[in-house]
Amino acid sequence: MPTDFRGKRVTVMGLGTFGGGIGAVRFLASQGALVTVTDLKPASELSTALAQIADCPNVSRHLGEHRDADFRDTDFVVASPAVAKESKYLQLARDAGVPVTSEMNLFWERNRGRTICVSGSNGKSTTAAMIHAMLSAGTNKVWLGGNIGKSLLPVADDIQPADWVILELSSFQLDDLAELKPNPCVAVVTNFTPNHLDRHGTVEAYRAAKQNILRWQTEDRFAVLNQSDPDVLTWRTSARKLWFGREDEGRQGMFAVGFDTYKRRALFRFGPREQVLPLGRWLSLPGVHNFQNALAATCTALLLETTPTQIEASLTRFEGLPHRLQLVAEMAERRFYNDSKATTPESTLLALDAFRSPVVLLAGGYDKGLDLTELTRGIVARRVKAVSLLGQTSEKLNVLLKASDPEGRVAAKVHVTLEAAFQWAAAQSAPGDIVLLSPGCASYDWFPNYEARGEEFTRLARAWS
């Protein structure tokens, strides 16, 4: 049975700005808990989040620090998934016998709807949003939440057993969920590449966290997996597998057919059923990676009996998500794209592959401990016109670029602010070019999150002339 929080003291560790902490506070306050919010950031950096909990009763705020007593003298701790398990404050709670949980775990315990869980190293937000758009064209109520930035915990009581609940899940959230042995109705895995090694420590630990989306599935469930990813191809589940990918190899699932990527059709095979859809014509987003996201989403939607007419209407209207290869300005015969959500080398290379015009790239940021060699090799191989280098990884990227491009064909320069980087990048561009923010790294060195980084790029692009 879910915990009754009435009158209980609960510490929420990490209010943040991304939805989970806010959702936890609003839910706990509505349940009659006595909530203490603690965050290392000062109130000045949390103003937007604080405004969203301003009307919540019985909420204390300890900001700019963590206090030992908030973890020892409490009944529960709800920790942000961004907080490392080795945190000394979480250890204080465990030593004092205080249960530690997360916003997603609280939701999972209370959710009565049918779950579709989406994870992967890249593309999971767009895929989850596409599935939501497609299923919303049907008759069932559909909810979207999780790592995409919206907590469903405050509305858990409104979700009915016939509703579909689509959750984008990060490796951190899946790590937390392991104790509940999640068994989603449908699990979707977009791909797998090394990420968050600063937190997980090893690729093996990161992979194990991701595989929690499949680990406890039963035979009556479904898994939609990327057959074009050699790592995901080996992942095990007891669920019935459907695949998606660039080639039809005869498996059950959804596969590209035809040679022109941008007009490509897709074949859906499920049991004896085979159906071909003009998916490439319906999809408005650029890039092969978005076509693959659409394959995964459409496979899931067709599996759940969404009609082709509903899928066509959803995809033709789907404009993508902010900060994900988002066209934010067109001027002086140049196009400016905000892809700030590209926080891995692989996502940046996929963004570069989406364009046929010359690209001036802004790349770099917080150092997560990833090997950036393939990123610089890919930049050179794709004949990027120039690279404006950002953040902690800028010097490392500069050295690697010189090693990958000893002839200096790709102009590159290190900058100390995004504004300076943008102005230099724009100056390197010519009519017909793309100016692309696709960092390949996280944002935490210069910005609180990728949204703030993308918003600043957007502001600069729209102000440029």
C-alpha positions in Angstrom: 0.0 0.0 0.0 1.3 3.5 -0.8 2.4 5.5 2.3 0.0 7.8 4.0 1.9 11.1 4.4 -0.6 12.9 6.6 1.3 14.6 9.4 4.6 13.1 8.3 7.8 15.1 8.1 9.3 14.8 4.6 12.5 16.4 3.3 12.5 17.0 -0.4 16.2 17.1 -1.5 16.7 19.1 -4.7 13.8 21.3 -5.8 15.5 22.0 -9.1 13.7 23.6 -12.1 12.8 20.5 -14.1 9.5 19.4 -12.6 10.2 16.5 -10.4 11.0 18.3 -7.2 8.2 20.7 -7.7 5.7 17.9 -8.4 6.9 16.1 -5.2 6.4 19.2 -3.0 2.9 19.9 -4.5 1.9 16.3 -4.0 3.2 15.9 -0.5 1.7 19.2 0.6 -1.7 18.2 -0.8 -1.4 14.9 1.2 -1.0 16.9 4.5 2.8 16.3 4.9 5.1 18.7 6.7 7.6 19.4 3.9 11.1 20.8 4.1 12.6 21.7 0.8 16.4 21.8 0.7 18.6 22.8 -2.2 22.2 23.9 -2.6 21.1 26.6 -4.9 20.0 30.0 -3.4 16.5 31.3 -3.7 17.6 33.7 -6.4 18.4 30.8 -8.8 15.2 29.0 -8.0 12.7 31.8 -8.4 10.6 30.1 -11.1 10.4 26.8 -9.2 9.6 28.6 -5.9 6.7 30.4 -7.5 5.2 27.1 -8.4 5.1 25.9 -4.8 4.3 29.3 -3.2 0.6 28.3 -2.5 1.6 25.0 -0.9 0.8 24.8 2.9 3.3 23.6 5.5 6.4 24.0 3.4 9.7 25.2 4.9 12.6 26.2 2.7 16.3 25.7 3.5 18.1 27.0 0.4 21.7 27.6 -0.4 22.7 24.7 1.9 21.8 21.3 3.3 21.4 20.8 7.0 22.2 17.5 8.7 19.1 17.6 10.8 16.8 17.7 7.7 18.0 14.2 6.9 18.2 12.7 10.4 15.2 14.2 12.1 12.5 13.4 9.5 10.2 10.6 8.5 11.0 10.4 4.8 13.5 11.8 2.3 12.5 12.3 -1.4 15.7 12.8 -3.3 16.1 14.2 -6.8 17.4 11.6 -9.2 20.3 14.0 -9.9 21.6 13.4 -6.4 24.3 10.8 -6.2 23.5 7.7 -4.1 26.9 8.3 -2.3 25.7 11.7 -1.0 26.7 12.1 2.6 23.2 13.5 3.4 21.5 10.5 2.0 23.8 8.3 4.0 22.9 10.3 7.1 19.2 9.5 6.4 20.0 5.8 5.9 22.1 5.6 9.0 19.2 7.1 11.0 16.8 4.6 9.5 14.9 7.2 7.4 13.5 5.8 4.1 14.8 7.4 1.0 12.6 7.5 -2.2 12.1 9.6 -5.4 9.4 11.5 -7.1 9.1 8.8 -9.8 9.0 6.0 -7.3 6.1 7.7 -5.5 4.3 8.1 -8.8 4.9 4.5 -9.8 3.4 3.2 -6.5 0.2 5.2 -7.1 -0.2 5.0 -10.8 -3.3 3.1 -11.9 -2.9 3.7 -15.7 -1.3 1.5 -18.4 2.4 2.5 -18.8 4.5 3.0 -21.8 8.1 3.7 -20.7 10.6 5.2 -23.1 14.4 5.3 -22.5 17.6 5.4 -24.4 20.7 7.6 -24.7 19.3 9.8 -27.4 15.8 10.5 -28.9 13.7 9.4 -25.9 12.0 12.8 -25.4 11.0 13.1 -29.0 9.9 9.5 -29.2 7.8 9.8 -26.1 6.2 13.0 -27.3 5.4 11.4 -30.7 3.7 8.4 -29.0 1.7 10.8 -26.9 0.6 12.8 -29.9 -0.4 9.6 -31.8 -2.3 8.0 -28.9 -4.0 11.3 -28.1 -5.8 11.0 -31.5 -7.7 8.0 -30.1 -10.4 7.8 -27.5 -8.4 7.0 -24.3 -7.0 9.6 -22.0 -3.2 9.9 -22.5 -0.7 11.4 -20.0 2.9 12.4 -20.6 5.5 12.9 -17.9 8.8 11.8 -16.3 12.2 13.1 -17.5 10.5 15.1 -20.2 10.0 17.8 -17.5 6.5 17.2 -16.2 5.7 15.4 -13.0 2.5 13.4 -13.0 2.6 12.8 -9.3 0.3 15.7 -8.4 -2.4 14.3 -10.7 -1.9 10.6 -9.9 -5.4 10.3 -8.4 -6.9 11.5 -11.7 -5.4 8.8 -13.8 -7.8 6.0 -14.5 -7.0 2.3 -15.2 -7.9 2.6 -18.9 -5.6 5.7 -19.4 -2.3 5.4 -21.1 0.7 6.9 -19.2 3.8 7.7 -21.2 6.9 8.1 -19.2 10.3 9.2 -20.4 12.7 7.6 -18.0 16.4 8.6 -17.5 19.0 6.2 -16.3 18.9 7.9 -12.9 15.1 7.3 -12.6 15.4 3.7 -13.7 18.1 3.2 -11.1 15.7 4.4 -8.4 12.8 2.3 -9.8 14.8 -1.0 -9.5 13.5 -1.5 -6.0 9.9 -1.5 -7.3 10.7 -3.9 -10.2 8.9 -2.0 -12.9 6.9 -4.0 -15.5 5.7 -1.5 -18.1 3.0 -2.6 -20.6 5.3 -1.4 -23.4 9.0 -0.6 -23.0 10.7 1.4 -25.8 14.5 1.6 -26.1 15.7 4.1 -28.7 19.5 3.3 -28.6 22.4 3.0 -26.3 25.7 4.9 -26.2 27.9 5.7 -23.2 26.7 8.7 -21.1 26.6 10.0 -17.5 29.9 8.2 -16.7 30.6 11.0 -14.1 27.6 9.6 -12.2 27.5 5.9 -13.0 31.2 5.3 -13.0 31.3 2.7 -15.8 29.5 1.9 -19.0 28.4 -1.4 -17.5 26.7 0.4 -14.6 25.0 2.8 -17.0 23.8 0.0 -19.2 22.5 -2.0 -16.2 20.4 1.1 -15.1 19.0 1.4 -18.6 18.1 -2.3 -18.7 15.9 -1.9 -15.7 13.2 -0.8 -18.2 13.1 -4.4 -19.5 14.5 -6.5 -16.6 11.1 -7.3 -14.9 8.8 -7.3 -17.8 6.6 -10.4 -18.1 5.5 -12.4 -21.1 2.2 -10.5 -21.5 4.1 -7.2 -22.1 5.8 -5.7 -25.2 9.3 -4.3 -25.8 10.0 -2.1 -28.8 13.8 -2.2 -29.5 16.3 -0.7 -31.9 17.6 -3.5 -34.1 20.1 -1.1 -35.7 21.8 -0.7 -32.4 24.3 -3.6 -31.8 24.2 -3.1 -28.1 20.4 -3.0 -27.7 20.1 -6.0 -30.0 21.5 -8.1 -27.2 19.3 -6.8 -24.4 17.1 -9.5 -22.8 13.5 -9.3 -21.7 10.7 -11.8 -21.2 8.3 -9.5 -23.0 7.3 -10.0 -26.7 9.8 -8.1 -28.8 9.1 -5.8 -31.7 11.9 -4.1 -33.5 12.5 -1.0 -35.5 15.4 -0.1 -37.7 16.8 1.2 -41.0 16.6 -2.2 -42.7 13.9 -4.9 -42.9 15.5 -8.1 -41.7 12.3 -10.1 -41.4 11.6 -9.5 -37.8 8.3 -8.3 -36.2 8.2 -4.5 -35.9 8.6 -1.5 -38.1 11.3 -0.9 -40.7 12.4 1.5 -43.4 11.9 0.5 -47.0 13.1 2.5 -50.0 16.3 4.4 -50.7 15.5 8.1 -50.3 15.8 8.8 -46.5 13.6 11.8 -46.7 10.7 10.1 -48.6 11.2 6.7 -47.1 8.3 4.4 -46.5 8.0 2.1 -43.5 6.8 -1.5 -43.2 4.9 -2.6 -40.1 4.8 -6.4 -39.4 2.9 -7.8 -36.5 1.9 -11.5 -36.6 0.5 -12.1 -40.1 -0.2 -8.4 -40.6 2.0 -6.4 -42.9 1.3 -2.7 -43.7 3.4 -0.1 -45.6 3.0 3.6 -44.6 4.6 6.7 -46.3 6.2 7.7 -43.0 8.9 9.9 -44.5 6.3 12.0 -46.3 4.2 12.5 -43.1 7.2 13.5 -40.9 8.0 17.2 -40.8 11.2 17.0 -38.7 14.6 16.9 -40.3 17.2 14.1 -39.9 17.5 10.4 -40.1 17.5 10.2 -36.3 14.0 11.7 -36.3 12.9 9.2 -38.9 14.1 6.4 -36.5 12.3 8.1 -33.6 9.1 8.1 -35.8 9.7 4.4 -36.5 9.8 3.6 -32.8 6.8 5.7 -32.0 4.6 4.5 -34.9 5.5 0.9 -34.1 4.2 1.5 -30.6 1.1 3.3 -31.7 0.2 0.6 -34.3 0.7 -2.1 -31.7 -1.8 -0.3 -29.6 -4.3 -0.1 -32.4 -3.9 3.5 -33.4 -5.0 3.9 -37.0 -2.8 5.1 -39.9 -5.1 8.1 -40.4 -4.6 9.1 -36.7 -0.8 8.6 -37.1 -0.7 10.7 -40.3 -2.6 13.6 -38.6 -0.3 13.4 -35.6 3.0 13.3 -37.5 2.2 16.0 -40.0 1.3 18.4 -37.1 4.2 17.4 -34.9 6.7 20.3 -34.7 9.2 18.7 -32.4 10.2 19.8 -28.9 12.0 22.9 -27.8 15.8 22.7 -27.8 15.8 19.6 -30.0 16.9 20.6 -33.5 14.5 23.5 -33.2 14.5 26.2 -36.0 14.5 29.4 -34.0 15.4 32.1 -36.5 15.9 32.7 -40.2 17.6 35.9 -41.4 20.1 37.1 -43.9 19.6 33.8 -45.7 20.9 31.8 -42.7 19.0 29.3 -40.5 19.6 29.1 -36.8 18.9 25.8 -35.0 18.7 25.3 -31.3 19.7 21.7 -30.4 20.8 22.4 -26.8 19.3 19.1 -25.7 22.1 17.3 -27.6 24.2 16.5 -24.6 26.1 13.5 -26.0 28.6 13.3 -28.9 26.3 10.9 -30.7 23.3 13.3 -30.7 25.5 16.1 -32.1 26.6 13.9 -35.0 23.0 12.9 -35.7 22.1 16.6 -35.8 24.9 17.3 -38.3 23.6 14.4 -40.5 20.2 16.1 -40.7 21.6 18.9 -42.9 22.8 19.1 -46.4 23.8 22.8 -46.2 27.2 23.9 -44.8 27.1 24.1 -40.9 28.8 26.4 -38.5 28.6 24.5 -35.1 28.6 25.6 -31.5 29.9 22.7 -29.4 31.2 22.0 -25.9 30.1 22.3 -22.3 30.2 20.5 -19.0 32.7 17.6 -18.9 30.8 14.3 -18.1 34.0 12.2 -18.6 33.0 11.0 -22.1 35.5 10.3 -24.8 35.1 13.2 -27.3 37.4 11.8 -30.0 34.7 10.5 -32.2 32.9 13.8 -32.0 35.8 15.7 -33.4 36.5 13.1 -36.0 32.8 13.2 -37.0 32.9 17.0 -37.2 35.8 16.9 -39.6 34.4 14.0 -41.6 31.1 15.9 -42.1 32.9 18.9 -43.4 31.6 21.3 -40.8 32.6 24.8 -41.8 33.7 26.1 -38.4 33.3 25.2 -34.7 32.8 27.7 -31.9 34.0 25.9 -28.7 32.2 26.3 -25.4 32.6 25.5 -21.7 34.8 23.1 -19.7 35.4 20.8 -22.7 36.4 23.6 -25.1 40.2 23.2 -24.7 40.0 19.4 -24.9 37.8 19.7 -28.0 40.3 22.1 -29.5 43.2 19.7 -29.0 41.2 16.8 -30.4 40.1 18.8 -33.4 43.7 19.7 -34.2 44.6 16.0 -34.0 41.7 15.1 -36.3 42.3 17.9 -38.7 46.0 18.6 -38.9 45.5 20.6 -42.1 43.2 23.1 -40.3 40.3 22.8 -42.8 37.8 23.4 -40.0 38.1 26.8 -38.3 37.8 26.5 -34.5 38.1 29.0 -31.7 37.7 28.7 -27.9 35.3 31.2 -26.2 34.5 32.1 -22.6 30.8 33.1 -23.0 28.0 31.9 -25.2 27.5 35.4 -26.6 31.1 35.6 -27.8 30.8 32.1 -29.3 27.6 32.9 -31.1 28.9 36.2 -32.6 32.0 34.4 -33.9 30.0 31.6 -35.3 27.6 33.9 -37.0 30.5 35.8 -38.5 31.9 32.6 -40.0 28.6 31.8 -41.7 27.5 32.8 -45.2 24.1 33.0 -47.0 22.7 29.4 -47.2 24.5 28.2 -44.1 23.2 26.6 -40.9 24.3 28.0 -37.6 23.7 25.1 -35.1 24.0 24.9 -31.3 24.4 21.2 -30.8 26.9 21.0 -27.9 27.5 17.3 -27.4 28.0 18.1 -23.7 25.9 19.0 -20.7 25.3 22.6 -19.7 26.1 22.7 -16.0 29.3 24.6 -16.3 27.9 27.8 -17.8 24.1 27.3 -17.3 21.8 25.6 -14.8 20.3 23.4 -17.5 20.1 22.8 -21.3 16.9 24.9 -21.5 18.7 28.1 -20.2 21.5 27.5 -22.7 19.0 27.0 -25.6 17.0 30.1 -24.6 20.1 32.2 -24.6 21.1 31.0 -28.0 17.6 31.6 -29.3 17.7 35.2 -27.9 21.1 35.8 -29.6 19.9 34.3 -32.9 16.7 36.4 -33.0 18.7 39.6 -32.2 21.4 39.0 -34.7 21.6 41.0 -37.9 
